[in-house]
Amino acid sequence: MEDLTKRGLEIRNRYFDTKYGAECDSGIIYDGGGTGYKVVIRWYFPKSKFILDEIVRFAEDIDQRYQAIREETCPDD
């Protein structure tokens, strides 16, 4: 599963995410002050361990988290 909001971000690291049980590609996003933040770009969920419904739930959770961040940082007035 790929986070398309981070499309084009350079992959800096691949590691195993114990929270989700999947391999991950990560990169670094810098804020306006130059501080870098490690972020996951994509997750590799093995078919032998996961069913599609679990991955869809994970994707929906991430989408809800990003929507909350957008509403907090860019509220519609």
PyMOL Python script that loads the backbone (N, CA, C, O; Angstrom):
from pymol import cmd

cmd.read_pdbstr("""\
ATOM      1  N   MET A   1       0.846  -1.163   0.000  1.00  0.00           N
ATOM      2  CA  MET A   1       0.000   0.000   0.000  1.00  0.00           C
ATOM      3  C   MET A   1       0.895   1.230   0.000  1.00  0.00           C
ATOM      4  O   MET A   1       1.859   1.300   0.762  1.00  0.00           O
ATOM      5  N   GLU A   2       0.579   2.196  -0.851  1.00  0.00           N
ATOM      6  CA  GLU A   2       1.404   3.394  -0.973  1.00  0.00           C
ATOM      7  C   GLU A   2       0.634   4.627  -0.526  1.00  0.00           C
ATOM      8  O   GLU A   2      -0.546   4.782  -0.838  1.00  0.00           O
ATOM      9  N   ASP A   3       1.309   5.496   0.205  1.00  0.00           N
ATOM     10  CA  ASP A   3       0.743   6.781   0.613  1.00  0.00           C
ATOM     11  C   ASP A   3       1.020   7.766  -0.520  1.00  0.00           C
ATOM     12  O   ASP A   3       2.138   8.266  -0.646  1.00  0.00           O
ATOM     13  N   LEU A   4       0.024   8.045  -1.334  1.00  0.00           N
ATOM     14  CA  LEU A   4       0.225   8.881  -2.516  1.00  0.00           C
ATOM     15  C   LEU A   4       0.498  10.340  -2.178  1.00  0.00           C
ATOM     16  O   LEU A   4       0.936  11.096  -3.045  1.00  0.00           O
ATOM     17  N   THR A   5       0.251  10.754  -0.940  1.00  0.00           N
ATOM     18  CA  THR A   5       0.588  12.124  -0.559  1.00  0.00           C
ATOM     19  C   THR A   5       2.103  12.315  -0.505  1.00  0.00           C
ATOM     20  O   THR A   5       2.590  13.446  -0.496  1.00  0.00           O
ATOM     21  N   LYS A   6       2.838  11.216  -0.470  1.00  0.00           N
ATOM     22  CA  LYS A   6       4.303  11.283  -0.408  1.00  0.00           C
ATOM     23  C   LYS A   6       4.933  10.837  -1.726  1.00  0.00           C
ATOM     24  O   LYS A   6       6.105  10.463  -1.762  1.00  0.00           O
ATOM     25  N   ARG A   7       4.161  10.876  -2.796  1.00  0.00           N
ATOM     26  CA  ARG A   7       4.635  10.491  -4.121  1.00  0.00           C
ATOM     27  C   ARG A   7       5.850  11.328  -4.503  1.00  0.00           C
ATOM     28  O   ARG A   7       5.851  12.547  -4.331  1.00  0.00           O
ATOM     29  N   GLY A   8       6.874  10.678  -5.016  1.00  0.00           N
ATOM     30  CA  GLY A   8       8.070  11.384  -5.449  1.00  0.00           C
ATOM     31  C   GLY A   8       9.109  11.574  -4.350  1.00  0.00           C
ATOM     32  O   GLY A   8      10.220  12.024  -4.630  1.00  0.00           O
ATOM     33  N   LEU A   9       8.777  11.243  -3.118  1.00  0.00           N
ATOM     34  CA  LEU A   9       9.713  11.372  -2.009  1.00  0.00           C
ATOM     35  C   LEU A   9      10.782  10.283  -2.128  1.00  0.00           C
ATOM     36  O   LEU A   9      10.465   9.125  -2.400  1.00  0.00           O
ATOM     37  N   GLU A  10      12.023  10.652  -1.927  1.00  0.00           N
ATOM     38  CA  GLU A  10      13.132   9.706  -2.045  1.00  0.00           C
ATOM     39  C   GLU A  10      13.095   8.684  -0.907  1.00  0.00           C
ATOM     40  O   GLU A  10      12.932   9.040   0.260  1.00  0.00           O
ATOM     41  N   ILE A  11      13.248   7.413  -1.267  1.00  0.00           N
ATOM     42  CA  ILE A  11      13.295   6.357  -0.261  1.00  0.00           C
ATOM     43  C   ILE A  11      14.674   6.361   0.373  1.00  0.00           C
ATOM     44  O   ILE A  11      15.685   6.235  -0.318  1.00  0.00           O
ATOM     45  N   ARG A  12      14.711   6.505   1.684  1.00  0.00           N
ATOM     46  CA  ARG A  12      15.976   6.558   2.416  1.00  0.00           C
ATOM     47  C   ARG A  12      16.261   5.281   3.180  1.00  0.00           C
ATOM     48  O   ARG A  12      17.417   4.973   3.471  1.00  0.00           O
ATOM     49  N   ASN A  13      15.201   4.524   3.512  1.00  0.00           N
ATOM     50  CA  ASN A  13      15.387   3.394   4.396  1.00  0.00           C
ATOM     51  C   ASN A  13      14.272   2.378   4.169  1.00  0.00           C
ATOM     52  O   ASN A  13      13.144   2.744   3.836  1.00  0.00           O
ATOM     53  N   ARG A  14      14.596   1.102   4.353  1.00  0.00           N
ATOM     54  CA  ARG A  14      13.574   0.054   4.360  1.00  0.00           C
ATOM     55  C   ARG A  14      13.745  -0.694   5.679  1.00  0.00           C
ATOM     56  O   ARG A  14      14.855  -1.072   6.053  1.00  0.00           O
ATOM     57  N   TYR A  15      12.628  -0.900   6.380  1.00  0.00           N
ATOM     58  CA  TYR A  15      12.696  -1.580   7.668  1.00  0.00           C
ATOM     59  C   TYR A  15      11.411  -2.362   7.906  1.00  0.00           C
ATOM     60  O   TYR A  15      10.438  -2.216   7.166  1.00  0.00           O
ATOM     61  N   PHE A  16      11.416  -3.190   8.942  1.00  0.00           N
ATOM     62  CA  PHE A  16      10.240  -3.963   9.311  1.00  0.00           C
ATOM     63  C   PHE A  16       9.492  -3.211  10.402  1.00  0.00           C
ATOM     64  O   PHE A  16      10.043  -2.954  11.472  1.00  0.00           O
ATOM     65  N   ASP A  17       8.245  -2.860  10.137  1.00  0.00           N
ATOM     66  CA  ASP A  17       7.404  -2.145  11.099  1.00  0.00           C
ATOM     67  C   ASP A  17       6.691  -3.175  11.974  1.00  0.00           C
ATOM     68  O   ASP A  17       5.774  -3.858  11.517  1.00  0.00           O
ATOM     69  N   THR A  18       7.115  -3.280  13.231  1.00  0.00           N
ATOM     70  CA  THR A  18       6.534  -4.281  14.129  1.00  0.00           C
ATOM     71  C   THR A  18       5.084  -3.963  14.492  1.00  0.00           C
ATOM     72  O   THR A  18       4.317  -4.866  14.824  1.00  0.00           O
ATOM     73  N   LYS A  19       4.709  -2.699  14.433  1.00  0.00           N
ATOM     74  CA  LYS A  19       3.330  -2.317  14.762  1.00  0.00           C
ATOM     75  C   LYS A  19       2.340  -2.932  13.773  1.00  0.00           C
ATOM     76  O   LYS A  19       1.271  -3.396  14.168  1.00  0.00           O
ATOM     77  N   TYR A  20       2.700  -2.934  12.480  1.00  0.00           N
ATOM     78  CA  TYR A  20       1.797  -3.432  11.443  1.00  0.00           C
ATOM     79  C   TYR A  20       2.227  -4.773  10.870  1.00  0.00           C
ATOM     80  O   TYR A  20       1.469  -5.402  10.131  1.00  0.00           O
ATOM     81  N   GLY A  21       3.438  -5.219  11.204  1.00  0.00           N
ATOM     82  CA  GLY A  21       3.909  -6.510  10.707  1.00  0.00           C
ATOM     83  C   GLY A  21       4.198  -6.512   9.231  1.00  0.00           C
ATOM     84  O   GLY A  21       3.950  -7.505   8.548  1.00  0.00           O
ATOM     85  N   ALA A  22       4.727  -5.397   8.721  1.00  0.00           N
ATOM     86  CA  ALA A  22       4.991  -5.279   7.294  1.00  0.00           C
ATOM     87  C   ALA A  22       6.313  -4.551   7.051  1.00  0.00           C
ATOM     88  O   ALA A  22       6.752  -3.741   7.867  1.00  0.00           O
ATOM     89  N   GLU A  23       6.935  -4.857   5.913  1.00  0.00           N
ATOM     90  CA  GLU A  23       8.117  -4.112   5.484  1.00  0.00           C
ATOM     91  C   GLU A  23       7.660  -2.723   5.047  1.00  0.00           C
ATOM     92  O   GLU A  23       6.569  -2.567   4.500  1.00  0.00           O
ATOM     93  N   CYS A  24       8.504  -1.710   5.292  1.00  0.00           N
ATOM     94  CA  CYS A  24       8.154  -0.331   4.959  1.00  0.00           C
ATOM     95  C   CYS A  24       9.310   0.368   4.259  1.00  0.00           C
ATOM     96  O   CYS A  24      10.478   0.105   4.547  1.00  0.00           O
ATOM     97  N   ASP A  25       8.973   1.254   3.343  1.00  0.00           N
ATOM     98  CA  ASP A  25       9.932   2.193   2.773  1.00  0.00           C
ATOM     99  C   ASP A  25       9.669   3.527   3.439  1.00  0.00           C
ATOM    100  O   ASP A  25       8.517   3.945   3.561  1.00  0.00           O
ATOM    101  N   SER A  26      10.727   4.202   3.871  1.00  0.00           N
ATOM    102  CA  SER A  26      10.530   5.502   4.508  1.00  0.00           C
ATOM    103  C   SER A  26      11.424   6.547   3.861  1.00  0.00           C
ATOM    104  O   SER A  26      12.406   6.228   3.191  1.00  0.00           O
ATOM    105  N   GLY A  27      11.060   7.790   4.079  1.00  0.00           N
ATOM    106  CA  GLY A  27      11.811   8.934   3.588  1.00  0.00           C
ATOM    107  C   GLY A  27      11.803  10.020   4.649  1.00  0.00           C
ATOM    108  O   GLY A  27      11.361   9.809   5.778  1.00  0.00           O
ATOM    109  N   ILE A  28      12.301  11.187   4.261  1.00  0.00           N
ATOM    110  CA  ILE A  28      12.348  12.313   5.200  1.00  0.00           C
ATOM    111  C   ILE A  28      11.654  13.513   4.579  1.00  0.00           C
ATOM    112  O   ILE A  28      11.915  13.880   3.433  1.00  0.00           O
ATOM    113  N   ILE A  29      10.761  14.120   5.362  1.00  0.00           N
ATOM    114  CA  ILE A  29      10.093  15.360   4.967  1.00  0.00           C
ATOM    115  C   ILE A  29      10.626  16.457   5.877  1.00  0.00           C
ATOM    116  O   ILE A  29      10.740  16.264   7.088  1.00  0.00           O
ATOM    117  N   TYR A  30      10.953  17.614   5.294  1.00  0.00           N
ATOM    118  CA  TYR A  30      11.475  18.741   6.058  1.00  0.00           C
ATOM    119  C   TYR A  30      10.417  19.817   6.197  1.00  0.00           C
ATOM    120  O   TYR A  30       9.705  20.122   5.241  1.00  0.00           O
ATOM    121  N   ASP A  31      10.311  20.399   7.397  1.00  0.00           N
ATOM    122  CA  ASP A  31       9.371  21.498   7.599  1.00  0.00           C
ATOM    123  C   ASP A  31      10.041  22.812   7.220  1.00  0.00           C
ATOM    124  O   ASP A  31      11.198  22.829   6.801  1.00  0.00           O
ATOM    125  N   GLY A  32       9.318  23.901   7.368  1.00  0.00           N
ATOM    126  CA  GLY A  32       9.833  25.223   6.994  1.00  0.00           C
ATOM    127  C   GLY A  32      11.060  25.635   7.772  1.00  0.00           C
ATOM    128  O   GLY A  32      11.837  26.466   7.301  1.00  0.00           O
ATOM    129  N   GLY A  33      11.254  25.073   8.959  1.00  0.00           N
ATOM    130  CA  GLY A  33      12.415  25.398   9.779  1.00  0.00           C
ATOM    131  C   GLY A  33      13.615  24.508   9.516  1.00  0.00           C
ATOM    132  O   GLY A  33      14.661  24.672  10.144  1.00  0.00           O
ATOM    133  N   GLY A  34      13.472  23.563   8.590  1.00  0.00           N
ATOM    134  CA  GLY A  34      14.572  22.682   8.253  1.00  0.00           C
ATOM    135  C   GLY A  34      14.652  21.412   9.079  1.00  0.00           C
ATOM    136  O   GLY A  34      15.594  20.636   8.926  1.00  0.00           O
ATOM    137  N   THR A  35      13.674  21.186   9.956  1.00  0.00           N
ATOM    138  CA  THR A  35      13.659  19.962  10.757  1.00  0.00           C
ATOM    139  C   THR A  35      13.132  18.823   9.900  1.00  0.00           C
ATOM    140  O   THR A  35      12.099  18.957   9.244  1.00  0.00           O
ATOM    141  N   GLY A  36      13.848  17.698   9.909  1.00  0.00           N
ATOM    142  CA  GLY A  36      13.439  16.538   9.123  1.00  0.00           C
ATOM    143  C   GLY A  36      12.615  15.567   9.939  1.00  0.00           C
ATOM    144  O   GLY A  36      12.880  15.350  11.121  1.00  0.00           O
ATOM    145  N   TYR A  37      11.600  14.974   9.294  1.00  0.00           N
ATOM    146  CA  TYR A  37      10.724  14.007   9.938  1.00  0.00           C
ATOM    147  C   TYR A  37      10.692  12.730   9.105  1.00  0.00           C
ATOM    148  O   TYR A  37      10.417  12.759   7.906  1.00  0.00           O
ATOM    149  N   LYS A  38      10.981  11.602   9.768  1.00  0.00           N
ATOM    150  CA  LYS A  38      10.945  10.316   9.092  1.00  0.00           C
ATOM    151  C   LYS A  38       9.484   9.924   8.882  1.00  0.00           C
ATOM    152  O   LYS A  38       8.705   9.906   9.835  1.00  0.00           O
ATOM    153  N   VAL A  39       9.110   9.610   7.646  1.00  0.00           N
ATOM    154  CA  VAL A  39       7.736   9.242   7.317  1.00  0.00           C
ATOM    155  C   VAL A  39       7.732   7.985   6.457  1.00  0.00           C
ATOM    156  O   VAL A  39       8.655   7.752   5.676  1.00  0.00           O
ATOM    157  N   VAL A  40       6.690   7.183   6.607  1.00  0.00           N
ATOM    158  CA  VAL A  40       6.555   5.976   5.806  1.00  0.00           C
ATOM    159  C   VAL A  40       5.933   6.342   4.460  1.00  0.00           C
ATOM    160  O   VAL A  40       4.943   7.071   4.395  1.00  0.00           O
ATOM    161  N   ILE A  41       6.525   5.828   3.403  1.00  0.00           N
ATOM    162  CA  ILE A  41       6.029   6.084   2.051  1.00  0.00           C
ATOM    163  C   ILE A  41       5.109   4.949   1.602  1.00  0.00           C
ATOM    164  O   ILE A  41       4.031   5.190   1.060  1.00  0.00           O
ATOM    165  N   ARG A  42       5.547   3.711   1.834  1.00  0.00           N
ATOM    166  CA  ARG A  42       4.712   2.566   1.454  1.00  0.00           C
ATOM    167  C   ARG A  42       4.970   1.392   2.378  1.00  0.00           C
ATOM    168  O   ARG A  42       6.036   1.263   2.982  1.00  0.00           O
ATOM    169  N   TRP A  43       3.956   0.538   2.468  1.00  0.00           N
ATOM    170  CA  TRP A  43       4.004  -0.665   3.283  1.00  0.00           C
ATOM    171  C   TRP A  43       3.849  -1.859   2.352  1.00  0.00           C
ATOM    172  O   TRP A  43       3.110  -1.797   1.370  1.00  0.00           O
ATOM    173  N   TYR A  44       4.547  -2.942   2.663  1.00  0.00           N
ATOM    174  CA  TYR A  44       4.454  -4.184   1.891  1.00  0.00           C
ATOM    175  C   TYR A  44       3.831  -5.255   2.791  1.00  0.00           C
ATOM    176  O   TYR A  44       4.513  -5.852   3.623  1.00  0.00           O
ATOM    177  N   PHE A  45       2.536  -5.486   2.612  1.00  0.00           N
ATOM    178  CA  PHE A  45       1.819  -6.466   3.397  1.00  0.00           C
ATOM    179  C   PHE A  45       1.853  -7.815   2.672  1.00  0.00           C
ATOM    180  O   PHE A  45       1.302  -7.934   1.578  1.00  0.00           O
ATOM    181  N   PRO A  46       2.489  -8.830   3.261  1.00  0.00           N
ATOM    182  CA  PRO A  46       2.548 -10.138   2.598  1.00  0.00           C
ATOM    183  C   PRO A  46       1.167 -10.800   2.542  1.00  0.00           C
ATOM    184  O   PRO A  46       0.430 -10.811   3.528  1.00  0.00           O
ATOM    185  N   LYS A  47       0.834 -11.345   1.386  1.00  0.00           N
ATOM    186  CA  LYS A  47      -0.464 -11.995   1.212  1.00  0.00           C
ATOM    187  C   LYS A  47      -0.642 -13.184   2.148  1.00  0.00           C
ATOM    188  O   LYS A  47      -1.763 -13.528   2.520  1.00  0.00           O
ATOM    189  N   SER A  48       0.463 -13.804   2.522  1.00  0.00           N
ATOM    190  CA  SER A  48       0.369 -14.987   3.379  1.00  0.00           C
ATOM    191  C   SER A  48      -0.050 -14.643   4.809  1.00  0.00           C
ATOM    192  O   SER A  48      -0.517 -15.519   5.537  1.00  0.00           O
ATOM    193  N   LYS A  49       0.109 -13.379   5.226  1.00  0.00           N
ATOM    194  CA  LYS A  49      -0.202 -12.983   6.598  1.00  0.00           C
ATOM    195  C   LYS A  49      -1.415 -12.077   6.725  1.00  0.00           C
ATOM    196  O   LYS A  49      -1.967 -11.953   7.819  1.00  0.00           O
ATOM    197  N   PHE A  50      -1.847 -11.442   5.645  1.00  0.00           N
ATOM    198  CA  PHE A  50      -2.924 -10.453   5.712  1.00  0.00           C
ATOM    199  C   PHE A  50      -4.011 -10.762   4.696  1.00  0.00           C
ATOM    200  O   PHE A  50      -3.761 -11.339   3.638  1.00  0.00           O
ATOM    201  N   ILE A  51      -5.237 -10.355   5.053  1.00  0.00           N
ATOM    202  CA  ILE A  51      -6.325 -10.398   4.089  1.00  0.00           C
ATOM    203  C   ILE A  51      -6.631  -8.955   3.688  1.00  0.00           C
ATOM    204  O   ILE A  51      -6.305  -8.014   4.411  1.00  0.00           O
ATOM    205  N   LEU A  52      -7.242  -8.804   2.562  1.00  0.00           N
ATOM    206  CA  LEU A  52      -7.487  -7.476   2.005  1.00  0.00           C
ATOM    207  C   LEU A  52      -8.274  -6.581   2.955  1.00  0.00           C
ATOM    208  O   LEU A  52      -8.003  -5.383   3.034  1.00  0.00           O
ATOM    209  N   ASP A  53      -9.232  -7.131   3.669  1.00  0.00           N
ATOM    210  CA  ASP A  53     -10.045  -6.331   4.595  1.00  0.00           C
ATOM    211  C   ASP A  53      -9.189  -5.661   5.674  1.00  0.00           C
ATOM    212  O   ASP A  53      -9.455  -4.520   6.052  1.00  0.00           O
ATOM    213  N   GLU A  54      -8.163  -6.362   6.172  1.00  0.00           N
ATOM    214  CA  GLU A  54      -7.268  -5.784   7.183  1.00  0.00           C
ATOM    215  C   GLU A  54      -6.494  -4.598   6.617  1.00  0.00           C
ATOM    216  O   GLU A  54      -6.316  -3.580   7.285  1.00  0.00           O
ATOM    217  N   ILE A  55      -6.042  -4.743   5.391  1.00  0.00           N
ATOM    218  CA  ILE A  55      -5.268  -3.676   4.758  1.00  0.00           C
ATOM    219  C   ILE A  55      -6.156  -2.472   4.463  1.00  0.00           C
ATOM    220  O   ILE A  55      -5.727  -1.328   4.615  1.00  0.00           O
ATOM    221  N   VAL A  56      -7.382  -2.726   4.048  1.00  0.00           N
ATOM    222  CA  VAL A  56      -8.331  -1.637   3.789  1.00  0.00           C
ATOM    223  C   VAL A  56      -8.618  -0.875   5.081  1.00  0.00           C
ATOM    224  O   VAL A  56      -8.685   0.354   5.067  1.00  0.00           O
ATOM    225  N   ARG A  57      -8.789  -1.585   6.195  1.00  0.00           N
ATOM    226  CA  ARG A  57      -9.010  -0.917   7.486  1.00  0.00           C
ATOM    227  C   ARG A  57      -7.812  -0.053   7.869  1.00  0.00           C
ATOM    228  O   ARG A  57      -7.979   1.066   8.354  1.00  0.00           O
ATOM    229  N   PHE A  58      -6.626  -0.567   7.655  1.00  0.00           N
ATOM    230  CA  PHE A  58      -5.404   0.195   7.925  1.00  0.00           C
ATOM    231  C   PHE A  58      -5.379   1.467   7.077  1.00  0.00           C
ATOM    232  O   PHE A  58      -5.077   2.547   7.586  1.00  0.00           O
ATOM    233  N   ALA A  59      -5.694   1.344   5.790  1.00  0.00           N
ATOM    234  CA  ALA A  59      -5.708   2.498   4.889  1.00  0.00           C
ATOM    235  C   ALA A  59      -6.757   3.522   5.319  1.00  0.00           C
ATOM    236  O   ALA A  59      -6.508   4.726   5.257  1.00  0.00           O
ATOM    237  N   GLU A  60      -7.921   3.057   5.751  1.00  0.00           N
ATOM    238  CA  GLU A  60      -8.966   3.970   6.211  1.00  0.00           C
ATOM    239  C   GLU A  60      -8.534   4.711   7.471  1.00  0.00           C
ATOM    240  O   GLU A  60      -8.828   5.897   7.625  1.00  0.00           O
ATOM    241  N   ASP A  61      -7.834   4.016   8.381  1.00  0.00           N
ATOM    242  CA  ASP A  61      -7.317   4.669   9.589  1.00  0.00           C
ATOM    243  C   ASP A  61      -6.327   5.773   9.244  1.00  0.00           C
ATOM    244  O   ASP A  61      -6.368   6.857   9.826  1.00  0.00           O
ATOM    245  N   ILE A  62      -5.444   5.497   8.304  1.00  0.00           N
ATOM    246  CA  ILE A  62      -4.464   6.504   7.880  1.00  0.00           C
ATOM    247  C   ILE A  62      -5.179   7.689   7.243  1.00  0.00           C
ATOM    248  O   ILE A  62      -4.830   8.841   7.501  1.00  0.00           O
ATOM    249  N   ASP A  63      -6.173   7.410   6.415  1.00  0.00           N
ATOM    250  CA  ASP A  63      -6.915   8.485   5.760  1.00  0.00           C
ATOM    251  C   ASP A  63      -7.617   9.363   6.794  1.00  0.00           C
ATOM    252  O   ASP A  63      -7.609  10.586   6.661  1.00  0.00           O
ATOM    253  N   GLN A  64      -8.219   8.768   7.814  1.00  0.00           N
ATOM    254  CA  GLN A  64      -8.880   9.551   8.862  1.00  0.00           C
ATOM    255  C   GLN A  64      -7.869  10.418   9.613  1.00  0.00           C
ATOM    256  O   GLN A  64      -8.156  11.566   9.950  1.00  0.00           O
ATOM    257  N   ARG A  65      -6.684   9.860   9.873  1.00  0.00           N
ATOM    258  CA  ARG A  65      -5.645  10.625  10.575  1.00  0.00           C
ATOM    259  C   ARG A  65      -5.214  11.836   9.741  1.00  0.00           C
ATOM    260  O   ARG A  65      -5.063  12.935  10.275  1.00  0.00           O
ATOM    261  N   TYR A  66      -5.017  11.636   8.435  1.00  0.00           N
ATOM    262  CA  TYR A  66      -4.610  12.747   7.575  1.00  0.00           C
ATOM    263  C   TYR A  66      -5.715  13.791   7.432  1.00  0.00           C
ATOM    264  O   TYR A  66      -5.431  14.987   7.367  1.00  0.00           O
ATOM    265  N   GLN A  67      -6.968  13.350   7.384  1.00  0.00           N
ATOM    266  CA  GLN A  67      -8.076  14.305   7.314  1.00  0.00           C
ATOM    267  C   GLN A  67      -8.120  15.158   8.575  1.00  0.00           C
ATOM    268  O   GLN A  67      -8.369  16.361   8.497  1.00  0.00           O
ATOM    269  N   ALA A  68      -7.883  14.552   9.735  1.00  0.00           N
ATOM    270  CA  ALA A  68      -7.873  15.310  10.991  1.00  0.00           C
ATOM    271  C   ALA A  68      -6.729  16.325  10.997  1.00  0.00           C
ATOM    272  O   ALA A  68      -6.903  17.454  11.456  1.00  0.00           O
ATOM    273  N   ILE A  69      -5.571  15.930  10.492  1.00  0.00           N
ATOM    274  CA  ILE A  69      -4.433  16.857  10.421  1.00  0.00           C
ATOM    275  C   ILE A  69      -4.752  18.007   9.472  1.00  0.00           C
ATOM    276  O   ILE A  69      -4.452  19.160   9.779  1.00  0.00           O
ATOM    277  N   ARG A  70      -5.360  17.705   8.320  1.00  0.00           N
ATOM    278  CA  ARG A  70      -5.722  18.765   7.355  1.00  0.00           C
ATOM    279  C   ARG A  70      -6.716  19.737   7.966  1.00  0.00           C
ATOM    280  O   ARG A  70      -6.586  20.950   7.804  1.00  0.00           O
ATOM    281  N   GLU A  71      -7.709  19.206   8.668  1.00  0.00           N
ATOM    282  CA  GLU A  71      -8.714  20.081   9.283  1.00  0.00           C
ATOM    283  C   GLU A  71      -8.092  20.959  10.359  1.00  0.00           C
ATOM    284  O   GLU A  71      -8.501  22.108  10.529  1.00  0.00           O
ATOM    285  N   GLU A  72      -7.120  20.442  11.083  1.00  0.00           N
ATOM    286  CA  GLU A  72      -6.471  21.194  12.142  1.00  0.00           C
ATOM    287  C   GLU A  72      -5.527  22.263  11.580  1.00  0.00           C
ATOM    288  O   GLU A  72      -5.448  23.367  12.117  1.00  0.00           O
ATOM    289  N   THR A  73      -4.826  21.941  10.521  1.00  0.00           N
ATOM    290  CA  THR A  73      -3.824  22.860   9.978  1.00  0.00           C
ATOM    291  C   THR A  73      -4.375  23.776   8.895  1.00  0.00           C
ATOM    292  O   THR A  73      -3.840  24.864   8.681  1.00  0.00           O
ATOM    293  N   CYS A  74      -5.428  23.360   8.212  1.00  0.00           N
ATOM    294  CA  CYS A  74      -6.001  24.159   7.122  1.00  0.00           C
ATOM    295  C   CYS A  74      -7.517  24.174   7.232  1.00  0.00           C
ATOM    296  O   CYS A  74      -8.194  23.650   6.348  1.00  0.00           O
ATOM    297  N   PRO A  75      -8.075  24.760   8.294  1.00  0.00           N
ATOM    298  CA  PRO A  75      -9.529  24.744   8.461  1.00  0.00           C
ATOM    299  C   PRO A  75     -10.231  25.574   7.385  1.00  0.00           C
ATOM    300  O   PRO A  75      -9.714  26.594   6.929  1.00  0.00           O
ATOM    301  N   ASP A  76     -11.408  25.117   6.997  1.00  0.00           N
ATOM    302  CA  ASP A  76     -12.234  25.870   6.052  1.00  0.00           C
ATOM    303  C   ASP A  76     -12.985  26.932   6.822  1.00  0.00           C
ATOM    304  O   ASP A  76     -13.724  26.625   7.757  1.00  0.00           O
ATOM    305  N   ASP A  77     -12.800  28.167   6.435  1.00  0.00           N
ATOM    306  CA  ASP A  77     -13.517  29.276   7.103  1.00  0.00           C
ATOM    307  C   ASP A  77     -14.668  29.757   6.282  1.00  0.00           C
ATOM    308  O   ASP A  77     -15.375  30.679   6.690  1.00  0.00           O
TER     309      ASP A  77
END
""", "prot")
cmd.dss("prot")
cmd.show_as("cartoon", "prot")
cmd.util.cbc("prot")
cmd.orient("prot")
